[in-house]
Amino acid sequence: MKKNALIVWGGWDGHEPDQVAEIFRGILEEENFNVEVSDTLESYSDPEKLKSLDLIVPHWTMGDIPKKYVLNISEAVISGVGLAGCHGGMCDSFRNNVDWQFMTGGNWVAHPGNDGVEYMVNIKQSSSPLLEGLPDFKVVSEQYYLHVDPAVEVLATTRFPVVDGPHAANKAVDMPVVWTKRWGHGRVFYNSLGHLANIVAMPEVSLIMRRGFLYASEGKQAAQNQSPLNFRADGNRISYTGMGDSQ
């Protein structure tokens, strides 16, 4: 049986979101997904439709989103629907919504040197086999500096600093590039590479995204054998406690 995926693209045009969405569509269709591609955030308005999916792929840089849409996505992921994306399309979206940042596992804060920085992506040995067999590789693009949830499982890193700046006064750090985390029963996958469509199309990057999509989409089936997560009943909605200031 085919799985169902929703790609939602938009926001800042500089990330070529329409072109990246088509690359993602191609990857998913090759993996036998039914794929819906949308350029409106209203695609997040129907919570039951979102829960019927296997995978949500956001690619929307910056902008504003109604809080209820983020809650709809959150509830779908809590139930087991996968969430997977890249670069600013997932972790520089909706800067004013901390629920989004909590769910996705990180938030962009800088890319020292801007576009055109050459740097290494180092595959990290971890308990996850997701990037197994993929060698370290170089990329010339933006090098993302992120604020990252310490709960994520880091699968690849890059070393800062490469270019000078106020951050260079600190010790060298290995910044996460690829990670996974859990959100309720759902699997979350993120890859900070992907400033332009030609970076997403790199063999290494497209392979990382392919594996990430498959990993995230498998969470729904796994969740069927687990008890539903009802953090707090709010009418007919399932929510979670502890984020009242943002909800």
Secondary structure, DSSP 8 states (H G I E B T S, - for coil): --EEEEEEEEE-GGG-HHHHHHHHHHHHHHTTEEEEEES-GGGGS-HHHHHT-SEEEEEEEB----HHHHHHHHHHHHHT-EEEEEHHHHHSB-TT-HHHHHHHTEEEEE-TT-TTEEEEEEE---S--TTTT---EEEEE---EEEE-TTSEEEEEEEE-SS-SGGGGS--EEEEEEEEEEETTEEEEEE---SSHHHHTSHHHHHHHHHHHHHHHTHHHHHTTS----SEEETTEEE-SS-TTT-
